[in-house]
Amino acid sequence: LPPAPADRQRFLRSFESNPQIAIETEVERLLKSPHFGERLAIYWLDLVRYADTVGYHGDQDHNISPYRDYVIRAFNENMPFDRFTREQLAGDLLPNPTKQQLVATGYNRLLQTTHEGGLQQAEYRAIYQADRVRNVSAVWMGATVGCAQCHHHKYDPYTAKDFHTLGAFFADIDDEQHFKSGTNALPTRRPPEIAVLTANQEAELDSLNKMLNDLSKGNRNEIARLIKESANRASLAKKTQDQKERKKWSDDLKRTNEALAELISSDKLTQWKTTEDRREKIAASGNLTMITKALQTPRISRILPRGNWLDESGEIVQPAVPHFLPKIKKEGRQTRLDLANWLTDPQHGTGGLTARVTSNRLFYLFFGSGLSRSLGDFGGQGQPPSHPKLLDRLAVEFYESNWDIKKMIKTLVTSRAYRQSSLVPSNLRERDPYNELFARQARFRLPAEIVRDNALSISGLLVTNLGGASVKPYQPSGYYRHLNFPARKYDQDTDAKIYRRSLYIHWQRQFLHPMLKVFDAPSREECTAERPKSNTPVAALNLLNDPTFVEAARVFAERILKESKPNNLARLHHAFELALNRKPTTEERETIEQLLTYAEADFKKNPKSATAIINVGQTKPENSDVIALASWTTVSRAILNLSETTTRN
């Protein structure tokens, strides 16, 4: 997102004094930002096919947003990538797993599922296994093992047996309870699940627990004991509901009559009850989220000849890694935890490959393409890296740094290669038209989420709250008319949530939000290592007419009028500073002055049009000069629609 003018000026002053220190200081500041995790999470959620809906059949909602919060937190806390891998693939198999480690195992539940009644259990068991094999191999190995589902891989040494032995690692996942009764309920229930509190709820719960502890202090021992015994009940009165408990309570009263009188007279009992009621309400308000729970007896896995789930003649297999790669040295049945450790072990597993794949993708995020252009295929059909020694060095540095993602990113963005201009000299245009040598920086359109966030940020509408459930911003009426089982109506949020970062937009696989779809966001049915790049008039029309962007333009116009000196030149300069971090050229100034003059004349002739455009969206206009605000809204719409505004230069 564009820096605030004050931040830009501060950086420029520091840069004049000492460029290297200025850059390193700014990089450290950005890496420490809580929004760093949000930005990196967008890409990770593409890889692991995160969505808020099940995908198949009715594409009903399911509870998984705490997993997204886990990913954001992991990146912000710079969790080592090997631990990040273990917790997602096998957090439930760790000794005494924490609640967050269980939330991480939601990764295993992100695949598309169906809740259709009468489904063939064996069919979907095979579908789920294949989905997991495809995703794990793509995310961590950059491999297309899914091509070996029905036959040996045509280009890489993966066999059909390799495909099914990899799938056997996931045969212990309890993910079939919903097979028993198909339902169209919203959201779907897919046990096993746990309740997860938000960070604010956790903080309030800790505060209330401290208050309860404080209330139990300073009284006689009997009262303290009774309060602590009742800590997990709504009130002391609830304890008397059972006859035996009632008798025990009565006996306690007889022994502690004087102490109880002291407690009641001091109003501590009432205060305790109020505090405990609040504590119980918060504890019950957590978001449910799907987790992984291992079956005591894993399901039988066998090779399915030609991928046919009806054919049970194939060989029964045990969990094992592909036959041509280093073996897992373990007696007995191998587990998901063994697989996770193998994927990140550079000495006895494929940690070196995982490091190469991940380093290449991080390079892609900051340079517009990877050192190997094949982000999703490091096999025989993939494109070799343009700089193989550099990729090797980055991979080794990555795992030798204890899989430190922030350190890797800092290495990339403080390099001279990253700091180059994206302007293309004529000699390079001829010699390296596709920038395969990285002799200049890349210029590419922002991802769909950032296009929207950029407009909200420039206008000042962006709500930067971290984490929480998905949100539903403006969406065209009737878009869900063909979404059935059950039939659905889009319930748009009506508060500030609609201005949250687009990372949190409800991700409906079959009917992805139109704005995200127009700007090439994936449906997340499969691993997406690189989004397609389209360039169509629909994108420009969306920027001009989507209520989100029209409202952002109007609020941007209000900001221009409020913060600038009362003349058009000053206003235009301020608008360009906010949106583009530069002053307008003479040609741009003349063009926009013509647009402003035309808009003012048009709105004076059609005042209803002026009123209509400034009232788009749920926020209300503050400026009383309708014509001026509508005219500058027109200018703002043009600025937000500039290629430069939606492009990383």
WOPEQUI-V54184 format. One record per helix or strand of 3 or more residues. SS is the DSSP state (alpha for helix, beta for strand). FROM is the first residue (numbers start at 1). LEN is the number of residues. If there is no record, write none. Layout:
ss	from	len
SS	FROM	LEN
SS	FROM	LEN
//
This chain:
ss	from	len
alpha	5	13
alpha	19	14
alpha	34	14
alpha	65	12
alpha	81	13
alpha	99	11
alpha	121	21
alpha	145	4
alpha	160	9
alpha	177	3
beta	193	4
alpha	199	17
alpha	221	9
alpha	236	5
alpha	243	13
alpha	257	9
alpha	268	16
beta	287	4
alpha	305	3
alpha	336	8
alpha	351	17
alpha	388	13
alpha	405	9
alpha	426	6
alpha	448	12
alpha	496	4
alpha	502	3
alpha	514	5
alpha	537	9
alpha	547	17
alpha	568	13
alpha	586	20
alpha	607	8
alpha	626	15
//
